[in-house]
Amino acid sequence: MTPKDTTQVHTFCRICEPGCGLLADVRDGEVVRLQPDRDHPVHQGFSCHKGVHYLQVHSDPDRLDRPLKRTNPRSEERGDFEPVDWDVAAREIAGRLQEIRKKYGRNALAVYQGNPSAFNGAYYANAATLARGFDTRMRFSAGTQDTSAKYAASEAIYGASMAHPIPDLLHTDYFLCLGSNPQVSHMTLIHISDPMAKIRAVNKRGGTVLFVNPRRIESSSPETGEVLLIKPDTDFYFLAGVLHEIVFRIGYDRDVVERHARRVDELLDFVRQYPVDRIAAVTGIDADTIRQVATDFCAAPSASIYMATGVNQGRQGTLAYWMLTMVSLFSGNLGRRGGNIYSRGVADVVQGSKRKREDPFYDGPFGEMRTVSGDLPAALLPEFIENPDDPIRALIVVSGNPLLSVGGDGRLRRAFEQLDLIVTVDLYRTVTGEMADYVLPATDWLEREDINFLNTMGVAMEPYVQYTPAVVPVKGERRDDWWILSRIQQEMGVPTLLDDPDPNPFAAVDAMMRDSGLSIDLLATMPCQTAVLPEADPAHVFSIAVQHDDGLIDCCPALFQRSYDTAERILEELAAEPADQLKLITRRTHYMVNSWLHNLPVFKQVVHQSNPLWMNPDDARCRGLVEGDDVTVRNRHGEIEAVLVCDDTLRPGVVAMTHGWGQGTARGLDVARRNPGVNVNRLAPTGTDGYDPLSNQSQLTGINVEVIRAMGSPRGRIDVQGSGATA
């Protein structure tokens, strides 16, 4: 029973892509409970623990309530801040930006956009307008840390960066899932309620689920499917081998393929180089097993395929997504019920991401360069700051924490110290915020009205659109991200939404929904403020998603040829590596999301109070290590120390740590600072060696490392599992 003095508000989570429906209990203007919304027409009461526990973020005493201004030089180890009025802050920031640009040029300002921005409907709908208002080419985002490989590949293959046919999990008979752990991460670039229930249903109706991953992930079970333990950063070769089997042994319908695609022979010439006998040893999966995967995939009544961050973040994520698309096409499963389909959702969005030029590369200060969805490679941010001919001198960070999410934080920190101005817009004073000159307080998603804009954009398995009012009034002087940037731009003399006496940040969303006969006002009157949309039409892959002028998929984009030699070089390097080479991968956990949620006490449990190094017990024994040892993890890029935890789910030769730790300097985050962990990205390559030039995607997995006992480390010094002695 809900107490009489409590009202309930239907809203939704904005931590990750499913956007699970939540019910907020509100009393006296405060949220007293978040729970799964059992009335939601799509999610029907499903939500993970992260969304429910978000209330701890909302009520965290460390949240920012007022704009802050630095009172001492950034070079000092500790930054001191004092409150400042919004108008003063906006005027001072704008004035300093104008001075910097007058002295150094328009590109002296850089903007970095973090992952949470994608789940902020008002901001995301106006992101392009806000970016144009700052008039700079120096745009960076977390996208080049997680998804830009897919955007670049789709732009070349389909002609639009937002064309991403998703696995039809509701109907598929075979699901091949690479580099994803849906039970923990709930999948990316696909919006689906309770993804594990959908995956279990494939198994229950007699279908097959097969995961390809360097560890036996939590998603694998007798009720779902098995794991093929692949060597890290070799998924491209595995997929090329599967495709080789399809086109040269199993066979395909060339007439059907050519009805929808071009440059088939060029693709065959490329794939001919990767027979399974050549790539099996490098992937760690024997040739007969790869052949069987190809056979079973093609024999299934329908089959779907998917890859996620674990592949994207390797050196060849773009080529892997190319091969994945071709496996779907040549097996007859692209644009087919139960295969990979395009979900139109509330409106067609691919047109807005249509490729503008066949060759996006240009001569930049560090060789040939490109942007992906407007973004330069974040791995080069220090180089751009230190570029003597055209330096970045000011940086605005929106809902991001690049010191933890971009590779090589030491190099990046030194570069940040050279900047004349840093401004962060966030819920907290983060590690990056500690280096800022101004820290501006943003609203959280319980304090702003919103719409699940991202969920409507072509990748929803169960298409719907949901509106939420602000659940509670804004606390203190927090403001929405779009308002903060617009207010600064106003002071710069740039036209903004705020010039309208009654600004409407959702005008573009309302316009987009008209084709479906919807509006925000109409949504607000519906149960759970949600409209369920028509089921995806599989044929829309070819009639909507493909945006090339001739309407055909490009089977062998000319753009990819610049990476052919790299693919051969990497294959030779992998084949020549010593048998005991350790490969570092990123491990997702239930206790955080990227660098989010670090200040929540509920997520600091046992071993997850820090960021241990996970290692297969056999690898530990070979190195004379035992669980609980302090170890040094090092390579030519950097060195970190961590506590060793043995984990037999890891393939031998693979070690794992979690992305987003390293909060030791975050004085504004009490819990996170007391449980800082270590930033594993110090081991990632940086500069021109740190990203895939096809996509600007940073390499953050499959990294060669060496692990030794730290100097002076007592053996097995702690009980990492909380269950007794470990040595």
C-alpha positions in Angstrom: 0.0 0.0 0.0 1.2 3.5 -0.9 0.9 6.0 2.0 -1.8 8.7 1.4 0.8 11.4 1.5 2.9 9.7 -1.2 2.4 10.3 -4.9 3.8 8.0 -7.6 5.5 9.2 -10.8 6.1 6.9 -13.8 9.6 7.6 -15.0 12.5 5.6 -16.5 16.2 4.9 -15.8 18.9 6.7 -17.8 22.0 4.7 -16.8 22.2 2.4 -19.8 20.3 1.7 -23.0 17.2 -0.3 -22.1 15.8 2.7 -20.2 13.9 0.5 -17.8 10.6 1.8 -16.6 10.7 2.9 -12.9 8.1 4.1 -10.4 9.1 6.9 -8.1 7.5 7.4 -4.7 7.5 11.1 -3.9 6.7 12.6 -0.5 7.1 16.3 0.5 9.0 17.0 -2.7 11.5 14.2 -2.1 11.9 10.8 -3.8 11.7 8.2 -1.1 11.8 5.1 -3.2 12.6 3.9 -6.8 11.2 0.6 -7.9 10.6 -1.3 -11.1 7.4 -0.1 -12.9 5.1 -3.2 -13.1 2.6 -1.2 -15.2 5.1 -0.3 -17.9 3.8 -1.7 -21.2 7.3 -2.9 -22.4 9.5 -3.4 -19.3 6.7 -4.9 -17.2 8.5 -4.6 -13.9 12.0 -5.4 -14.9 14.9 -3.2 -13.8 18.4 -4.0 -12.6 19.7 -2.9 -9.2 21.6 0.0 -10.7 18.5 1.9 -11.6 16.8 1.3 -8.3 19.9 2.4 -6.4 20.2 5.6 -8.4 18.4 7.2 -5.5 21.7 7.2 -3.7 23.2 9.4 -6.4 20.2 11.8 -6.3 20.5 12.2 -2.5 24.3 12.0 -2.3 25.6 14.8 0.0 28.6 15.2 -2.3 26.3 16.3 -5.2 27.0 19.8 -6.6 24.4 22.4 -5.7 26.0 25.6 -6.8 28.5 26.7 -9.5 32.1 26.7 -8.2 35.1 28.7 -9.2 38.7 27.8 -8.6 40.6 30.1 -6.2 44.1 28.9 -6.6 46.4 28.0 -9.6 45.7 24.6 -11.2 49.3 23.6 -10.8 48.9 23.2 -7.1 48.2 19.6 -6.0 45.0 20.6 -4.2 42.4 22.8 -5.8 40.3 25.1 -3.8 36.9 26.3 -4.9 34.3 28.9 -3.9 30.7 29.4 -4.9 30.0 31.8 -7.7 26.8 33.3 -9.1 25.5 31.7 -12.4 25.5 35.0 -14.3 29.0 35.8 -13.1 30.3 32.3 -14.0 28.7 32.4 -17.5 30.0 36.0 -18.1 33.6 35.1 -16.9 33.7 31.8 -18.8 32.5 33.5 -22.0 35.0 36.4 -21.6 37.9 34.0 -21.1 36.8 31.9 -24.1 36.7 35.0 -26.3 40.1 36.1 -25.2 41.6 32.7 -25.8 40.1 32.4 -29.3 41.1 35.9 -30.2 44.7 35.0 -29.3 44.9 31.4 -30.6 42.1 30.9 -33.1 38.7 29.3 -33.1 40.1 25.8 -32.5 41.7 26.8 -29.3 38.4 25.6 -27.6 37.7 21.9 -27.3 34.5 20.2 -26.1 34.4 16.7 -24.7 31.0 15.0 -24.3 30.6 12.1 -21.9 28.5 9.0 -22.1 25.6 10.3 -19.9 24.8 13.0 -22.5 23.4 10.3 -24.8 20.7 9.5 -22.2 19.7 13.1 -21.7 16.9 13.6 -24.2 16.9 17.5 -24.2 20.6 17.7 -24.5 21.0 14.9 -27.1 18.2 16.4 -29.3 20.1 19.7 -29.3 23.7 18.4 -29.3 24.4 19.4 -32.9 23.1 22.9 -32.3 25.1 23.3 -29.1 28.2 22.1 -30.9 27.8 24.5 -33.7 27.4 27.3 -31.2 31.0 26.8 -30.0 32.3 26.9 -33.6 35.2 24.6 -33.2 36.5 21.5 -34.9 38.0 20.3 -31.7 35.2 18.0 -30.6 35.8 14.8 -28.6 33.6 12.3 -26.9 33.4 9.0 -25.0 32.1 7.6 -28.2 35.7 7.0 -29.4 36.2 4.9 -26.2 33.2 2.6 -26.9 31.2 2.7 -30.1 32.8 4.7 -32.9 34.0 1.5 -34.6 30.4 0.7 -35.4 29.5 4.2 -36.5 32.5 4.3 -38.9 31.7 0.8 -40.3 28.0 1.5 -40.8 28.8 4.8 -42.6 30.9 3.0 -45.1 28.7 -0.1 -45.5 25.2 1.4 -45.4 26.0 5.0 -46.1 24.8 6.2 -42.7 26.5 6.0 -39.3 23.2 5.4 -37.5 22.3 2.3 -39.6 22.7 -0.6 -37.1 20.6 -3.7 -37.8 20.0 -5.4 -34.5 19.6 -9.1 -33.7 15.9 -10.1 -33.8 16.1 -11.8 -30.4 12.3 -12.1 -30.2 12.3 -14.6 -33.2 15.8 -15.8 -33.8 16.7 -19.5 -33.8 20.5 -18.9 -33.4 22.1 -16.0 -31.6 25.9 -15.4 -32.0 27.1 -12.9 -29.5 30.6 -11.5 -29.5 32.3 -9.3 -26.9 29.2 -8.7 -24.9 28.0 -9.7 -21.4 24.3 -8.9 -21.5 23.6 -9.9 -17.9 26.0 -7.2 -16.7 25.9 -4.5 -19.3 22.4 -5.0 -20.8 23.8 -4.6 -24.4 24.7 -1.5 -26.4 23.3 0.0 -29.6 20.2 -2.2 -29.0 17.3 -1.3 -26.8 15.5 -4.2 -25.3 13.7 -5.0 -22.1 15.3 -7.7 -19.8 17.8 -8.9 -22.5 18.6 -12.0 -20.5 15.0 -13.1 -20.5 15.0 -12.8 -24.3 18.2 -14.8 -24.6 16.9 -17.5 -22.3 13.8 -17.7 -24.5 15.9 -18.5 -27.5 17.2 -21.5 -25.7 13.8 -22.4 -24.3 12.2 -22.6 -27.8 14.9 -24.9 -29.0 17.3 -22.4 -30.5 21.0 -21.9 -29.9 22.9 -19.1 -28.2 26.7 -19.0 -28.5 28.9 -16.4 -26.8 32.4 -15.6 -28.0 34.4 -14.1 -25.3 37.8 -14.4 -23.5 36.1 -15.5 -20.3 33.1 -17.6 -19.3 30.8 -14.7 -18.7 27.9 -14.4 -16.3 25.5 -14.5 -19.3 26.5 -18.1 -20.1 24.5 -20.8 -18.4 22.7 -24.1 -19.2 19.6 -21.9 -19.7 21.3 -19.6 -22.2 24.3 -20.9 -24.1 28.0 -21.8 -24.0 31.1 -19.6 -24.5 33.8 -20.1 -27.1 36.9 -18.8 -25.3 38.6 -16.6 -27.9 41.9 -14.9 -27.6 41.5 -11.2 -27.0 41.5 -8.8 -30.0 41.1 -11.6 -32.6 37.4 -11.3 -33.3 38.0 -9.9 -36.8 39.9 -13.0 -37.8 37.2 -15.3 -36.3 34.5 -13.5 -38.2 36.5 -13.5 -41.4 37.0 -17.2 -41.0 33.3 -17.8 -40.5 32.5 -15.7 -43.6 35.2 -17.6 -45.6 33.3 -20.9 -44.7 30.0 -19.4 -45.8 31.2 -18.0 -49.2 33.6 -20.8 -50.2 32.3 -24.0 -48.6 28.7 -23.7 -47.5 27.5 -21.5 -50.4 25.2 -18.5 -50.7 22.6 -17.1 -53.1 24.5 -14.7 -55.2 21.4 -13.4 -57.0 19.8 -12.5 -53.6 23.0 -10.8 -52.4 23.4 -8.8 -55.5 19.8 -7.6 -55.3 20.8 -5.7 -52.2 24.6 -5.2 -52.5 27.5 -4.4 -54.7 31.2 -5.1 -54.9 30.8 -8.8 -54.1 33.8 -10.0 -55.9 36.1 -7.5 -54.2 34.8 -8.8 -50.8 35.5 -12.4 -51.9 39.1 -11.5 -52.9 39.6 -10.0 -49.4 38.1 -12.9 -47.5 40.0 -15.5 -49.5 43.0 -14.5 -47.4 41.5 -15.8 -44.2 40.7 -19.5 -44.3 40.0 -21.1 -41.0 43.2 -23.1 -41.0 45.2 -19.9 -41.2 43.4 -18.0 -38.5 42.5 -20.7 -36.0 45.7 -20.7 -33.9 45.6 -16.9 -33.7 42.0 -16.9 -32.4 42.6 -19.8 -30.0 39.6 -21.6 -31.5 40.3 -24.7 -33.5 39.4 -24.8 -37.2 36.8 -27.5 -36.9 34.9 -25.5 -34.3 34.9 -22.4 -36.5 33.6 -24.5 -39.4 30.9 -25.9 -37.1 29.8 -22.4 -36.1 29.5 -21.4 -39.7 27.6 -24.5 -40.5 25.2 -24.2 -37.6 24.6 -20.5 -38.3 23.6 -21.2 -41.9 21.6 -24.3 -41.1 19.4 -22.5 -38.5 15.9 -21.4 -39.7 17.0 -17.9 -38.8 20.2 -16.6 -37.2 21.3 -13.3 -35.8 24.7 -11.9 -34.8 25.8 -9.1 -32.5 29.1 -7.6 -31.2 29.7 -5.0 -28.5 32.3 -3.1 -26.6 34.7 -6.1 -26.1 35.2 -6.1 -29.9 34.8 -2.4 -30.6 37.7 -1.5 -28.2 40.2 -3.8 -30.0 42.5 -2.7 -32.7 40.2 -3.8 -35.6 36.6 -3.1 -34.3 35.6 -1.5 -37.6 36.8 -4.4 -39.7 35.1 -6.8 -37.3 31.8 -5.0 -37.7 32.2 -5.2 -41.4 32.7 -9.0 -41.3 29.8 -9.4 -38.9 27.5 -7.5 -41.4 28.7 -9.7 -44.3 28.1 -12.9 -42.3 24.5 -11.8 -41.8 24.1 -10.8 -45.5 25.7 -13.8 -47.1 24.0 -16.3 -44.8 20.6 -14.8 -45.9 19.8 -13.4 -42.5 20.1 -9.7 -43.0 16.7 -8.1 -43.3 15.0 -11.3 -42.3 12.6 -12.1 -39.4 14.8 -13.7 -36.8 18.0 -12.4 -38.3 19.3 -8.8 -38.2 16.7 -6.2 -38.7 16.4 -2.4 -38.7 13.9 -1.0 -36.2 12.5 2.3 -37.5 11.0 3.3 -34.2 9.3 6.7 -33.9 10.9 8.2 -37.0 13.6 7.6 -39.6 16.9 8.9 -38.2 19.5 7.4 -40.6 19.0 10.2 -43.1 20.5 12.7 -40.6 23.6 10.5 -40.4 24.1 10.0 -44.1 27.7 9.9 -45.4 28.7 13.3 -46.6 31.8 12.2 -48.6 33.2 8.9 -49.8 36.6 9.7 -48.4 36.4 11.5 -45.0 40.1 11.7 -44.5 42.1 14.9 -44.6 45.7 16.0 -43.9 45.9 16.9 -40.2 48.6 17.9 -37.9 49.3 14.2 -37.1 49.0 12.7 -40.5 45.8 11.5 -42.2 42.8 12.1 -39.9 39.0 12.0 -39.9 36.1 12.7 -37.7 33.4 10.1 -36.8 30.0 11.6 -36.0 31.9 14.9 -35.7 34.4 13.6 -33.1 38.2 13.5 -33.3 40.1 10.6 -31.6 40.2 11.3 -27.9 43.5 9.3 -27.8 45.0 12.4 -29.5 43.6 15.0 -27.1 47.1 15.6 -25.4 48.7 16.0 -28.8 46.1 18.5 -29.9 46.6 20.5 -26.6 50.3 20.5 -27.1 50.3 21.2 -30.9 52.4 24.4 -31.2 50.9 25.5 -34.5 47.2 25.3 -33.4 47.0 24.5 -29.7 43.9 23.8 -27.6 43.9 26.3 -24.8 40.4 25.8 -23.3 38.3 22.7 -22.6 34.6 22.2 -21.8 33.7 18.8 -20.4 30.0 17.8 -20.4 29.0 14.9 -18.3 32.4 13.3 -18.9 35.5 12.3 -17.0 38.3 12.0 -19.6 41.1 11.7 -17.1 39.7 8.3 -16.3 38.1 7.2 -19.5 40.8 8.2 -22.0 44.0 6.2 -22.2 47.2 7.4 -20.5 45.9 9.6 -17.7 49.4 10.8 -16.7 50.0 12.2 -20.2 46.5 13.7 -20.3 46.9 15.3 -16.8 50.2 17.0 -17.8 48.4 18.3 -20.9 45.5 19.6 -18.9 47.9 21.5 -16.7 48.9 23.6 -19.8 45.3 24.7 -20.5 44.2 28.3 -19.8 40.7 27.3 -19.0 38.8 24.1 -18.0 35.1 24.0 -17.4 33.2 20.9 -16.3 29.4 20.3 -16.3 28.5 17.4 -14.0 26.7 16.0 -11.0 29.9 15.9 -9.0 33.3 17.4 -8.8 35.1 14.5 -10.4 38.7 13.7 -10.9 38.6 15.9 -14.1 36.6 18.5 -12.2 39.4 18.8 -9.6 41.5 20.3 -12.4 38.7 22.6 -13.6 38.6 26.4 -13.2 34.8 26.3 -13.1 32.6 23.3 -12.0 29.0 23.8 -13.0 26.2 21.7 -11.3 23.9 19.7 -13.6 20.5 18.3 -12.8 20.1 14.5 -12.6 17.4 12.6 -14.3 15.0 12.8 -11.4 15.1 16.6 -11.7 14.3 17.1 -15.3 11.6 16.3 -17.8 12.8 13.9 -20.5 12.0 11.6 -23.3 13.8 8.4 -24.2 15.2 10.0 -27.4 18.0 7.5 -27.8 15.7 4.5 -27.6 13.7 5.8 -30.5 16.6 5.9 -32.9 16.6 2.8 -35.1 17.8 0.2 -32.6 14.8 -0.7 -30.4 13.8 -4.3 -30.4 10.5 -3.4 -28.8 9.9 0.1 -30.1 8.2 2.6 -27.8 8.6 6.2 -26.8 8.2 7.5 -23.2 7.9 10.9 -21.7 8.7 11.7 -18.0 8.1 14.9 -16.1 10.6 16.1 -13.6 9.9 13.7 -10.7 11.0 16.3 -8.1 12.0 20.0 -8.2 15.6 20.9 -8.9 17.7 21.2 -5.7 19.9 24.3 -5.2 21.1 26.0 -8.3 21.5 22.9 -10.5 20.6 23.4 -14.2 20.1 21.2 -17.2 23.2 20.6 -19.4 21.6 22.3 -22.5 20.8 25.3 -20.4 24.3 25.7 -19.0 26.0 25.6 -22.4 23.3 27.9 -23.9 23.9 30.4 -21.1 27.6 30.5 -21.8 26.9 30.9 -25.5 24.5 33.7 -24.8 27.3 35.6 -23.1 29.5 34.9 -26.2 26.8 36.5 -28.4 25.7 33.2 -30.0 22.0 32.6 -30.8 20.6 30.0 -28.4 17.4 28.4 -27.2 17.4 30.7 -24.3 16.8 33.7 -26.6 13.1 32.5 -26.7 11.1 33.8 -23.7 9.7 30.3 -23.4 12.5 28.0 -24.6 11.5 24.5 -25.6 14.5 22.1 -25.8 12.1 19.3 -27.0 10.9 21.1 -30.1 13.0 18.9 -32.3 11.7 15.8 -30.6 8.1 16.9 -31.1 8.8 17.5 -34.8 10.4 14.1 -35.2 7.4 12.4 -33.6 4.8 14.0 -35.8 5.2 11.2 -38.5 4.0 8.8 -35.9 1.1 11.0 -34.8 2.6 11.7 -31.4 3.7 14.6 -29.3 5.0 15.2 -25.9 1.6 16.6 -24.8 -0.1 13.5 -26.1 2.4 11.1 -24.4 1.8 12.9 -21.1 -1.8 11.7 -21.2 -1.0 8.1 -21.8 -0.6 5.3 -19.3 3.0 5.4 -18.0 3.4 8.4 -20.5 4.4 5.7 -23.0 3.3 4.9 -26.6 4.2 1.4 -27.9 5.2 1.6 -31.6 4.7 -0.9 -34.4 7.0 -3.9 -34.5 10.1 -3.6 -36.7 9.7 -4.5 -40.4 12.7 -6.6 -41.4 12.7 -5.3 -44.9 13.4 -1.8 -43.6 17.1 -2.8 -43.6 17.1 -2.4 -47.3 14.4 0.2 -47.8 15.4 2.6 -45.0 18.8 1.8 -43.4 20.8 1.7 -46.6 21.5 5.3 -47.5 23.9 5.0 -50.5 22.5 6.8 -53.5 22.2 3.6 -55.4 20.3 1.9 -52.6 22.9 -0.9 -52.3 25.0 -2.1 -49.4 28.7 -1.7 -50.1 30.2 -5.2 -49.5 33.8 -3.9 -49.8 34.1 -0.2 -49.0 37.2 1.3 -50.6 37.8 3.2 -47.3 38.7 -0.1 -45.6 41.6 -0.8 -48.0 43.9 1.4 -46.0 43.7 -1.2 -43.2 44.4 -4.3 -45.2 48.1 -4.2 -44.6 47.5 -3.5 -40.9 45.3 -6.6 -40.7 48.1 -8.7 -42.1 50.7 -7.1 -39.8 48.6 -7.7 -36.7 48.0 -11.3 -37.7 51.7 -11.9 -38.1 52.4 -10.2 -34.8 49.8 -12.4 -33.0 51.1 -15.6 -34.6 54.7 -14.7 -33.4 53.8 -13.9 -29.8 55.2 -16.1 -27.1 52.9 -18.7 -25.7 52.9 -17.1 -22.2 52.0 -13.6 -23.4 49.3 -12.1 -21.2 46.5 -10.1 -22.7 44.6 -7.5 -20.7 40.9 -7.1 -21.2 38.2 -4.9 -19.7 35.9 -6.6 -17.2 32.4 -5.2 -16.7 30.8 -5.6 -13.2 27.5 -5.2 -11.5 29.0 -2.5 -9.3 29.7 0.4 -11.6 29.2 1.8 -15.1 32.3 3.3 -16.6 33.3 6.0 -14.1 29.8 6.4 -12.8 28.4 5.2 -9.5 31.7 5.2 -7.7 30.4 7.3 -4.8 27.6 4.8 -3.9 28.4 2.9 -0.7 26.1 0.1 -1.7 28.4 -0.8 -4.6 31.6 -1.1 -2.5 31.4 -4.7 -1.6 34.2 -7.1 -0.8 36.6 -7.4 -3.7 34.7 -4.7 -5.6 35.8 -2.1 -3.1 38.8 -1.7 -5.4 40.0 -2.6 -8.9 41.8 -6.0 -8.7 43.7 -7.8 -11.4 41.8 -11.0 -12.3 44.0 -13.9 -13.5 43.5 -17.5 -14.3 44.9 -19.6 -11.4 47.2 -21.5 -13.9 48.7 -18.3 -15.0 49.2 -17.2 -11.4 51.0 -20.5 -10.5 53.3 -20.2 -13.5 54.4 -16.8 -12.1 54.7 -17.9 -8.5 51.7 -15.7 -7.5 48.9 -16.4 -5.1 45.5 -14.7 -4.6 45.9 -11.6 -2.5 49.4 -10.7 -3.7 50.1 -7.1 -4.6 51.2 -7.3 -8.2 52.7 -4.9 -10.7 51.0 -4.8 -14.1 53.2 -3.1 -16.7 54.0 -2.7 -20.4 55.7 -0.1 -22.5 52.9 2.3 -22.0 52.7 2.4 -18.2 52.7 0.6 -14.9 50.1 0.1 -12.2 49.7 -1.9 -9.0 46.7 -4.0 -8.0 45.7 -6.9 -5.8 45.5 -10.3 -7.5 42.3 -12.2 -7.6 42.2 -15.7 -9.2 39.4 -16.4 -11.6 39.1 -19.7 -13.5 36.5 -18.2 -15.9 39.3 -16.4 -17.7 40.9 -18.1 -20.7 44.5 -18.9 -19.8 46.7 -16.0 -20.9 44.0 -13.4 -20.2 43.9 -11.0 -17.3 41.2 -8.5 -16.6 40.6 -5.2 -14.9 37.7 -2.8 -14.8 37.5 0.5 -16.7 36.8 3.8 -14.8 38.6 3.4 -11.5 41.3 5.8 -10.2 39.4 8.3 -8.0 42.2 9.0 -5.5 42.3 12.8 -6.4 38.5 13.2 -6.3 38.3 15.3 -3.1 34.7 16.0 -4.0 33.7 12.3 -3.8 34.1 11.0 -0.3 33.3 7.3 -0.9 35.1 7.1 -4.2 38.2 8.8 -2.8 38.4 6.3 0.1 38.0 3.5 -2.4 40.0 4.8 -5.3 41.2 1.8 -7.1 43.6 2.2 -10.0 43.1 3.5 -13.5 43.8 0.6 -15.8 43.8 2.9 -18.8 47.4 3.9 -17.9 48.3 0.7 -19.7 46.6 1.7 -22.9 48.5 2.9 -25.9 48.2 6.6 -26.6 48.9 9.1 -29.4 48.8 7.9 -33.0 49.3 4.3 -31.8 46.3 4.4 -29.5 43.4 4.2 -31.9 42.1 2.7 -35.1 42.4 5.4 -37.8 39.3 4.0 -39.6 37.1 4.9 -36.7 39.1 6.9 -34.1 38.3 4.1 -31.7 40.7 3.9 -28.8 42.3 0.5 -28.1 41.3 -0.4 -24.5 41.3 -4.2 -24.7 43.6 -7.0 -25.9 46.6 -5.1 -24.5 49.9 -6.9 -23.9 51.1 -6.8 -20.3 53.5 -8.4 -17.9 52.5 -9.2 -14.3 55.0 -9.7 -11.4 54.7 -9.6 -7.7 55.1 -6.0 -6.4 58.2 -5.2 -4.5 57.8 -6.0 -0.8 54.4 -7.6 -1.3 53.5 -10.2 1.4 52.1 -13.4 -0.1 48.3 -13.6 -0.1 48.0 -10.7 2.3 44.2 -10.3 2.2 41.0 -12.3 2.1 39.7 -10.9 -1.2 36.6 -13.0 -1.2 35.6 -12.5 2.4 35.6 -16.2 3.1 38.8 -17.1 4.8 42.6 -17.3 4.1 43.7 -17.1 0.5 47.3 -18.3 0.7 
